[in-house]
Amino acid sequence: MHFLFLKLGWRSLLRDLRAGELRLLIVAVTLAVAALTAVGFFADRLKGGLQRDAGRLLGGDAVVRSDGVTPAAFIAKARALGLQSVSTVTFPTMGRTRDEEGGQAKLVAFKGVPEGYPLRGAMKVSDSLDGAGQDTRDIPAPGTAWADASLLDALGLQLGQTLLMGESSFKLTRIIVQEPDRGAGFISFSPRVMVNQADVAATGLIQPASRTNYRFAVAGDDKAVKAYVKWASDEIKKPAEQSGIRGVRLESLESGSPEMRQTLDRAEKFLNLVALLAALLSAVAVAIVARGFAAKHLDDCAMLRVLGQSQRTIALAYGFEFALAGLGASALGVLVGFAVHYGFVVLLAGLVETALPAPTFWPVAFGMGMGLTLLLAFGLPPVLQLAQVPPLRVIRRDVGNLKPASMAVLGVGVTGFAALLLAASSDLKLGLIAVGGFLGAVLVFALASYAAIKLLRVSVNEATAPRWLMLATRQLSARPVYAVVQTSALAVGLLALMLLVLLRTDLISSWRKATPPDAPNRFVINVQPEQGDAFQQALRDGGIKKFDWYPMIRGRLVAVNGKAVTPDDFEDDRARRLVDREFNLSNSAVMPTHNQLTGGRWTAGEKDAISVEEGLAKTLGLKLGDALRFDIGGQLSEAKITSLRKVDWSSMRVNFFVMYPVAQLPADVPVSFISAFRAPEPALAVNGQPRLQSFDNTLVKAFPNITNVDMSSTLAQVQRVLDQVIRAVEFLFGFTLAAGVVVLFAAITATREERAREFAIMRAVGARASLLRQVQRAELAGVGLLAGFLASLVALAVGWGLARFVFDFSWTGSWTVPVFGSLAGAALALAAGWWGLRSVLNTPVVETLRKAT
């Protein structure tokens, strides 16, 4: 007898499955688990792929980067741990052709490599300009150089010809197709030239003031690598006076391109947001359907009590039934999610260059746990009340009705579900806004709908109002709790659908605008003041009408509020690096239009004032009113922070950490200019004739001292990832749309039995079917209008919060959203109501009343 509940629960499950009473419940749980696990499986495999390929992308298992020759202690420690190691050096320099070949020059990223490079991954090189390339473990032979194809194109060179750098000449023998540890520093966007490390000294390019970058890569046993990383981290954190080292840091994938990292971060957040919306909608659907399920089983439980079953047995039986349903729905959701994640793999192909590894067991465990939590948290509380139905209900239908669920049980379940959603969001702000926004929205919807029902009751004059309106008003006001629940549930469903529409249109549009396809793809630095007018005219002559043009001053932060600052004053690695190098400063009477003011006030022409990028201020602990002193070419300049700006680094525009809000700085301040623009497309060959000289070559010939950085490949990569992720978001959109439809259907049909009974009574006393249809439509349209209006307002608020605090771009919702939201709510409510309630008016009165009694 102790296990009777297992038999009862199993029989009840089979009966309810055949009757279709668990259908919506299982669909809701399956949708939620499928959406979350689809994202989870892909994220898990992508993370595994990035971790697996980290060594290839870095050129080693760990890398120590330094501004000077790698300290001897770091080299000795690697040898002591038995690690393999190679040391490379990179720096910017000018590559040029012979005078008889035109004598053209271009900034290049010089790199000297030794035997054994790279430790991880492989170089891919080609023997022709248009070759696909093949992997190699070789390095350039002494006296030769390998270079990017863009350099040969810019200088008009062919393989086999000579490139001059410093005091040496090199024969170009191969084209670099792929370099595993290219990095993403500003100079890395210049064409690469790679030579044998034995040839570096002869060039005479490394001088005491040279801006060199040394990379010491190690590889070996995981345990030894971890020990080395820990030791190196501890050494780097020591004060410079104690360790004797400066400008040394550990390199990781996180120190890559800020543009690409921000794009990938936003991509992950967009996918997580859509999955969270599906889960939240499913929770609402489960709660509504479970309450309807419990209401239908009240009489069954009363009969079981009459036959002698205990409350404990009934509670365990229904708990067992729901546990089995949850396990089945969760397993189905995991299978669907696993199948769907292959869609992401196809749509997001290329984020990891090689095949993704198999997923771990974590997404399966998380999906099963989420499904069971969803069902037990929102489905079980009303069902457990069935055990409390008194036997007296068999003869008295007015006793034993459902009551509000136990707040303790519901509170524990909701807390657990919210915790899982926060974990799934992978971003605390995203999770709090999504989960907190929905919880707050439910409260707002309940209060607003209750107030609206009371207002409707007193505003409709029953003596003069049409009969259908009078009856619809009575229907709503007669059961305010049901009306509030129905309106709130419908509003939550519409809220998610409207957020999805905003996500698909306005938010993604704002994301595209942050890095538009026509964003600048050239950065030109080192334009001298006397060249300014001629350079800008050259851009206009080339058909370039829009371009950024700002002065650029190099300055080192030396004091804050009169107190000298050094890297040792900061614990944060980024703060130490910022203080240890020179800043790019600028000045402009007008704040850049692509920046956003977040604090203080920008006053044109204000002396001794500066504007600081808010991220830098946060990193260095700066605030409005702080006085900063910079050393600019040996001259000290002190000014107070009067404004903070927000900078979108993915915009591919000219941006500065610090700007002076004045049109001119003192004449003795050393200054050059920087420009960003989109270069015109080069003319293609026509009828076998050679193409016209590229705009880049024309510009470099006219201004040989400038540094022209081609950002085309980076911009193309950002745009490619953006397009891929938008397609993936649209792909996942279907799950949340389906969950929203389930909620709408569940909300409309939640009061189906009560409507059937009331309409049967009205039909029995002479009401015509046409009148009742008018009443039904008026009631549904009114509820839909109210729910749509409330959902629109909250969707605008939540959308603004997501854009402002999660996705980090500006967005302003349209005033038309509440209008279209209200109309859409009414239309959806009418459609779902017709589908779910169409049989109410067609069922014979006698049959309906017999069921009611």
N, C-alpha and C positions, 0 to 999 in steps of 0.2 A: 504493500500500500504506500510505502514511502516514495516509490517512484511512479505513482499513478499520474503525477503531473506530466511526466515525459510522454505517456500514452495520450493523455488529453491534449497536450500541446501539439503533438505530431498530427493527431486527427484534425484538430482545429486549423492547423496550417494547411493541410491538404484541402479541407473544405473551403477555406477562405481563398485559396489560390484558384480553385475551380470556379468560385463565385465571382472572382475578379475584384474582391474587396481589398487585396494587397497590391493591386496593379500599380496605382499611382505611387504608393509608398516605395515599391521596389524601383520604379522608374526614377524617382527623385534621388534616391540613394545612389543608384547606378550612375546617373549623370554627374553628381558631385564627385564621386570617387574617380570616374573616368577623366573628368577635367583636371583634377588635381594630380592624378598619377601620370597623365599624358605629359604634363609639364615636368613632373618629378622625374620620370624616366629619362626625358631628354636632358634636363639639367644635370642629372646624375652622370649620364654618359658623357656630356660635354665637359663637366668638371674632371672626370676621369681622363678624358682625352687631353685636356690642357695640362693636367698634372703629369701625364705620361710624356707629353711633348715638351714639357718645361725645359728639360735639359737641352733639347734640340734648338729651342728658341733662344736659349741663353748661350749656347755653345759650350756648356759644361753643367755639372750638377750644382755648382755655386760659383759666383763671380764676385771678385773684389774690384771695385772701380776706384781709381785715384787720379788726382790731378798731376801728380808727379810719378816718378818711378815707384813701383810697388814696394812698400817698406820690407826690409830684409826679414823681419820677424814673421810676416805673413807667408813668405816663401819657405822659410825654415820650418814653420809649423806644418805646412802641407807635406813637406818631405818627411817629417817625423811621423806623420799619420799614414804614410805610404800612399798618398794620393798622386795621381797624374796631374800635371799642370802645364799650362802654356800662358805666355804673356804677350799681349798684342798692344800696339800703340796706334792711336788715331788722332788726327788733328786736321784743321782746315788749311788749305793752301791753294795756290793758283796753278792750274795745269795749262800749258800753252803749246802751240805748234811752232815749228821752225819758221823763220822769217820768210823763207822761200815758199812756204805752204800757207802763208797768210798771216802768221804771227798772232792768231786769235788766242784769247785767254778765257778761262772759266774757273770759277771756284769749284774745288773738288774736295771730297772727304778722303784724305790719304790714310791708308792703313798698312802697317807693316806686320807680317805674320811669320811665325817660325814653323819648323817641322813639327808635325803632330797636330796642327790646327786643322779643323776644330776638334775638340775632345768629344763632343756630342753632335749628332747630325752630320750633314755633309754639304759641301759646296756643290752648286749646280752651275756648270759652265757650258758655253757653246763655242764652236770654232767658226761661226758665221753670225752675222747680224740678225738673221731671221731664223736661227736654229732653235729647236725646242730645248736643247740643253740636256746634259747627262751628269749624274753624280760623279764626284771625284774626291779622292783623298789627297791629291797633289796640292802643291802651292806653287806660286810663280817661281820660275827659275831665276837666279841672279841676273840682273840686267834686263829683265822683262817685267811687264805689268799686265794685270787683268783689269778691265774697266767695264762700267755700265754702258749699255748701248746708247743711252741718252748723251753721254759725253762725246762719243764718236760722232753722233749726229750733230751735236752743237758745234763741234770744232771742224767738221767736215773731214774726219780722218777715216781710214780703213785699217783693218787688221794688218799688221806687218809694218805700219808706219810708226813714227817716233813721237813720243810725248815727253815734253820737258817739264821737270819739276825741280825747283831749287837749282843746284849745281850739277844735277845728273840728268841723263836722258834714258828713256826706257822704251823698249820695243813692245808694242801692243800685240799680244799673242792670243788672248781669249776674251770672250764676252762673259761677264758675270750675269747669270740668270737669277740665281737665288743665293742669298747669304744668310746662314742660320741665325747669326747673332747681330743682325744689322742695327737693332735698337731703334729709338724714335726721337732722339734729340734733334734740335733744330738743324744742326749741321748734317744730320744723317739724311736729310732730304736732298742734299747735293749729290751729284754723281760720285759713285765710289771708284777709287783707284787702289788696287791692292798690289803690293810688292813684297819681295822677300825681305825679311827683317835684317838680313845681312847688308842690304843696300841703304838702310835708313840713314846711318851716320854720314855716308858720302854725300847725301843731298844737302847737308848743312842747314836743314830746315828747323831742327830742334835747337832753339836758343833759350836763354834764361827766361825770357818773357813770353815764350810760345804757349799757346793754349792747347796743351797736349792732354790726352785722355788715355790712361793705361787701364787695361782690363786683364786681371789675373784670374784665369778660370781653372777650376779643379774638378776632378771626377774620380770616382772610385766606389768603394763599399759604402752603402747607405749609412751605416753606423759611424764610419770615419768621417763622412761628409757632414753628418749632423753635429758631430763633435767639433769639426772645424768651423762650421757656421756659428755655433754657440760661442766658441773661443773668439772668433773674429768680431761677433756682435759685442761681446764684453769689452774687447780692446777698443772698438770704435767709440763706445759710450764713455770711456775714461776721459777726464779732462786733458786737453792738449798739453798742458804743462807736465802732466804725469806720464802720458804715453809718448809724447813727442811727435804725434802724427796729426796731420790736418788734411782735409779734403778727401778722406777715405770713407767709402760706404759699401755696403753689400747691395748687389743688384738683384732684382727679382722681376717677375712678369708685371708686378704692380707699377713698376717705374716706366712702363711703356707709354705709348701715345695717349695723352689726355683726351684727344678727340675720339679715338676709337674706344677707349675705356668708358667714356661717358655714354657713347652710343650703345655699347653692349650692356651697360648697367640699366639704361632706360628700357632696352629690349626685354631684359629679364623682368623688370617691374611691370611692363605692359602685360606680359604673359601671365605673371602671377596675379595681377589685378583681375583679368578675365576669369581665371580659375577661381579666385576668391568670390567673385560675384556668383558664379555657378553654385559654389558651396553654400553661400548665404541664402540664395533663393531656394535651394533644395531643403535647407533647414526650415524655412517658412512653410514649404509645401508639406514636409513630413509632419510638422506640428498640426497643420490644418487637417490633413488626411487622417492622422492618428486619432484626432478628436472625433471626426466623423465615424471612423471605424469603431471607436469605443461606444458611441451613441447607438450604433446599430446592434451591438452585442449586449446591451443592458438586459433585455428580456431573456437572452440565453443564459446569462449568469444568474439571474433570479431563479430560473428553473433548476440550474445546477445546485443552488443553495437549497431549494425545496427537496431535491433528491439526496441531500446530505453531504455535499462536498463542502469542505472547509474553505475559509478565506485564503489560507496559506496555499492550499492546492491550486485554487483558481489563479492566484497571483503568480505562482511558479509556472503554471501551464502557459499563461499568456506571455510571461517573461521568456520562457523557452521558445515559444513560437516566434516572438520578435527577434530573439537571438539568432535563430536559424534563418529567418528572413533577412536579417542584417548580414550574416555571413555569406549567404547566397548572393545578395545584391552587391556586396562589397567585392566578392570574388569576380562577379560579372563585370563590375566597374573597373577592376584592375586589368582584366583581360582586354576590355575595350580600350582602356588607357594605353596599354602596351601596344595594341595595334595602331592606335591613333598617333602615338609618338613617332612612328615611322614617317608620318606626314611631316612632322617638324624636321626630321633628319633630312628629308628631301628638300623642304622649303628653305632650310637654313644651312644647306650644304656649303662647305667652304670656310666656316668659322674655325674648324680644325682641318688641316690639310689632308690628314690621313684618316683611315677608317676609325670610327669610334669604338671604344672597348665595350664589352658587354656590361649591362647595368648591374648594380649591386642589389642586394635583397631589400635595401632600405625603402625604396618607393613602394614595394609590395606591402611591407609591414606598415608603412605610413597610411597607405590606402585602405587596408583592412581596418586599422585602428580608427581612421576617420569615419568610415562607413558605420562601424558599430557605435562609435560615439555619437554620430549624427542621429541614428535611430534610437539609441537608448536615452539620449539627452532630450530629444524633442518628441519622440514617438511613445516612449514608455510611460511617462507621467500620467497622461489621461487614461491609458489602458490599465494601469495598476488600480485605478478606481473601480474597475469592474469587480474586483474582489470584495468591495464594500457594499455591493448592491444587496439590499435586504430581500429575503424570500417574499415579503409582503407585496413586492412589485408585481407578482404574478396576478394579483387581483386588484391592485391599486397602481395604475400607471403614473400617478402623480408623485410617487416617492422614488428615491434612489437615483434621481437624475444626476448628471455629471456636475461637479463643482470645479471651481478654479483649481488647477493642479497645485500640488504641494510646492510651496516656494523653495523649500530646502532641496527637494529632489531636482526641481527645475534649475535652481541656482547652481548646484554642483554640475549638472549637465551642461548648462550654458557656459560656465566658467571653463570646463574642460574643452568644449568645442572651440571657444574663443582662443584658448591657449594653443590648440592645434593649428588654427588658422593663422595666428601670429607666427608660429614656427614655419608654416608653409609659405608665408609672404616673403621670407628672407630679407625683409626690410621692416624695421619697427615702425617707421612713420607710415608706410603703406598699410601695414596691418592695423595700426591704431585708427587711421582715417577710415579704412574700409569697414572694419568691425565696429568701431565706435560710432562711425557715421550711421551705420544701419541700426544699431541699438538706439541711438538718439532719435533716428528717424521714426522708429516704431512708436516711441513715446510721443513725439510730435504729432504723428498721424492719429494716434488714439485720442489725444486731447482735442485736436482740431476737428476731427470727425464727430466727437461727442458734442462739442459746442455747435457745430453746424446742424446737427440733428435737432438740438434744442431750439436753435434759431428758426429752423424750418417749421417746427411745430407751431410756434407763435406767429409766424409771418404769413401762413396760409389761412385765409378766411374760408372756413368750410361752408359758409352760407352762400358765397359767391363763386368759389373755385369750381372748376369742372369736376365731375364725379371721379374720373380716373386720377386726377391730381390729388383730390381729397383722400381717396383710398390708398394711393401710394404713400402719402404723407403719414397716414395712420399705420400702414404696414411698417414703415421705418421707425416711427416713434414708439410703436407698441413693443418692440423688442430692441431697445437701444444697444444692449450689449452685443447682440448678433450683428447689428448694423455697424457698430464700431469695429468689431473683429473683421467683418467682411471688407469694409472700406480700408482698414489698415493693411490687411493682407494684400488687397488689390493694389494699394499704393506702393507697398514694398516691391511687388512684382514689377510694376510700372517704373519704379525708381531704378531698378537694375537694368531694365530695358532701355531707359532713357540714358543712363550712364554709358551703356554700350553704344548707343547711337552717338553720344557726344565723344566717346572714345574713338569710334570709327571715323568721325568727321572732324570735329573741332580740335580735339587733343592731338590726333595724328597730323592734322593740318599744321598745328602749331609746332609739332616736332619736325615736320618737313621744313617749315620756315626757319627753324633754328640752324639747319644746315641745308640751304636750298641748292638745287642742282647747278644754279648759276653762281654759286659762291666763288670768291676769289681763289684762283689756283696758282698765283705767283706772289711771292713775297720778295721785294727788292729792298736791300739795306745798303747802307754806306753811300747814299746819295749826298753829295756835299751841298752846302747852302747855295753856293754860286751856280750849281747845276740845276737848282730847283725849277726855275721857269722853263728851261730848255727840256728838262725831263718830262714835266707835265705836258708840254706841247707835243713831245714825241709820242706820249700815250694817246693824246687826242688825234694826232695824225694817223695813228694805227687803228683808229676806230673805237678806242676805249673811252667811253664817256663817264663811266662810274668807277671811281677808284678811291681807296683810302690814302690819305697823305698826312703824316704826322712827323714832327721832329722827334728824335730819339737821343736821349742823353744817358750816359753810363754813370751810375753813382752807387757808392757803397754806404749802407746804413751803419753809422758809427755811434749814434746815441739816441736814446728815447727819454724825453723829459729831462734832458741834461745829464743823464747817466749813460756812460759808455756801455756799449753792448758788444759781446763776442759770442761765437757759437757755443761756448761752454756755459752760457747763461740759460740755455734751453735744453730740455730733455727730449722733446720731439725731434726726430731725425730730419723731418722736412724743414722745421724751423732752423735747425743748425745749418742745413745746406743753404737756405735762403740768406742767412746772415753772413755766411762764409763766401758769398759771391757778390758780384755787382748786379744791381737792378737795372732794368731798362726803364727809364723815366721819360715822361713826355709833358707837353703843355698844350693847352687849347682853351680859348675863351669859351667855347661851346662844348658841353659834354657830348661825347660820341653818341649818336642816335641808337647804336646797337648795345649800349650799356643802360642799366636801370638803376636809378637812385634808390637806395634802401635805407639811408640814414643821413641826417644833417641836411645841408643845402649847398648846392653848387651856385656860387656867385661869380659871374663873369668879371674878370679883372681884379679879383680880390688878391691883395698882396699877402705874402707870407702864409699862404694857405695851400693845402694839398688835398686831393681826393684819393682814397685808398680802396682797393678791391676788397670786398668783405671777406673773402676766403683767406687772403693774406692777413687781414686784421685779426681774424679768429686764430690763425696759426701762431702769430706772434703775440697774441694777447693785447692788441691795440684797440683803442676806443676813441670816439669823438673827443676832440680837445687835446689829445696827446701831441706833444711836440717831437717831430722827427728831425734828426740832423743827418744829412748826407754829405759824403766826400765826393765831389764831382770834379775830377781831374785836378785834385789838389786844392780845390776851393770848397769851403764849408758852406752849406746852405741849410737853414733851419726854417721849418714851417709847421703850422698846426693842422691837424686833421679836421677838416670842416665838413666833409661828406664821405659816405661810403657808397661804393658802386657794386652792382652785381654784374659779373662778366660771364657770358656763355662761351666757353673755350671751344665748343664744337661749331661755332658760327664761321670759323675760318676767316675771321676779320682781324684787323690789327687791334690788339688789346694790350693794355699796360696795367701793371700792379699799382703804380703811383702816377698821378697826373697833377700838374699845376694848372689852376683855372685862369691862366693869363695868356694873352696872345703872344707875348714876347718875353723871353728870359734875358737877363743881362748879356750884353754882347760878348763878354769874355768867357761865357760858358761854352765849352766845346760841344758841338752839336752836329749830328748828321740827320738824314731823313729816311723814313721807311715808308714804303708804299705797298698796297695790296690791290690786285686787280685780276680780272679774268682775261687771260691772253687770247687773242683771236686764233681761230683754228688755222693751221698751216695749209697753204694751197697745195692740192695734190697734183701729181704729174698728169699732163694732158697730151695725148697723142705721142707718147714717148718722149716728150720734152721734159727736162728736169724741172722740178717744182721750184717755186719762188723761195728766196731765202726766208727762213723763219723769223718771226717777230723777235724772238729771244736773241738770235744772232745779231739782228739789226740794232737792238738796244745795247747789247754788250759792246758792239763795235763803236757805237756813238759815245758810250760811257764805259770805258774799259775798267774803271775802278769799282764799279758796283758789284754787289753780290746778288745774283738772281736765283732764288730757290723755287724749284718746280714742285708744287704740292698736288699735281694732277692725280698721281697714283693714290695718295692718301685720301683725297676728296672722293675719288671713284670708289675706294674701298668702303668709306663711311656710307656713301649713298647705296652701295650694293647691299651692305648689311641692313641699312634702314629699309630698303624695299623688301628684303627677305623677311625681316621681322614683322613688317606690316602684313604681309601675306600670311604669316603664321598666326598673328592675332586674329585676322579674319577667319582663318581656319578654325580656331578655337571658339570663335564667336558663336558658331552653331550650337555648341553645348549649352552655353549660357542662355541663348535664345530659347532652346528647348526647355531648360529649367524654368525660365520665365513663363512660358506657356503652361507648364504644369502648375505653377503657382496660381496663375489666373484661373485656370479650370477648377483647381481645388477651392479657391476663394469663392467663386461663383456658386459652385455646387455644395458648399459647406452647409447651407441652410435648405437644401433641396427637400428634405422630409417635412420640415416645418412649413415651407411654401406649399407643398402638395396638400397638407392637411388644411391649411387656411383657405386655399383656393377651392378645395372640395366643399368646405362649409359654405363659402360664398356662392358656389354653383348650386348647392342644395337649396339655398334660399332664393334662387332666381337670377343670380348674376349671369350675364351672357359671356360666352367665351371671348368675344371681341373686346368687351370692357376689360376683362381680366388680362388680355394681351396688352392693352394700353397701360394698365397698372404695372404689369411686369416690365414693360419697356421703359416706362417713366422711372421706375425704381432703379433699374439697372443703369440707365443713362445718367441719372442723378448721382448714383454712387460712383460711376466711372468718371464723370466730370470732376467731382470733388477729389477722388483719388488721383486723377491725372494732374490736376492743378497742384496739389500738395507734393506729389512726386517730382514735378518739374522744378519747383522751388528748391527742394532738398537736393535734387540732382545738380542744379547749378552751383549750390554751395559746396557739395562734395567734389564736383569737378574742378572748381576753383582751388580747393584745398589740395587735390591731387596734383594739379598743374604747378601750384606755387611751392608746395613743400616736398613733393615726391619726385616729379619729373623735371623740376627745375627749369621751367620756361613760362613766359607770360601767356595768359589766356583770359579772354573776356567772353562770357556766354552771351548769346543773343536774347533780346527781350521777347522774341517770338517763341521761345521754347515753352513758356507756360501756356500760350495759346494753343500751339500744336499738341502739347502734352495733354491738355484738357480734352481736346477733340479726340485724340487717339485713345485716351482712357475710356471715353464714352463708347467709341466704336468697338474697342476690344471687349468691353464689358457686355455690350449688346450681343456681339458675336459669340463669346464664350457662354453667355447666358442662354442664348437660343439653342446652342449645342447641348448644354448640360441640362436645361430645364424644358426642352421641347416636349418631353413626354408628360409633364405635369398636367397640362391642359387637355391631353388626349386620353388620360387614364379615366375609366368610368368612376363616377362619384362613389358608388357603393363599394367598389374595390378599395379606393383610397381610405374611406371611413372605416372599413373593416380592418385594414392594416393599422389604423390609428388606435383602434380599440382593442 
